[in-house]
């Protein structure tokens, strides 16, 4: 069975076209969000939102979760409010 971190990593790779190994800092953020009830879906939506907002402005593609943490937090909060 595919796990929480695998889902996020696979989504990130598919969306950006780049394989990523999460840094220790990224893993700490992901673990913290999961402990507070964030779902992999919420985190993936945050990644999507961040990447979609960045692509028109710059050719630089995000390679760290930490760099887009605010977009992910926003999606997580929105999904938690719907519960």
Helices and strands as residue ranges (DSSP letters): H 4-16, H 24-35, H 40-55, G 65-68, H 69-82
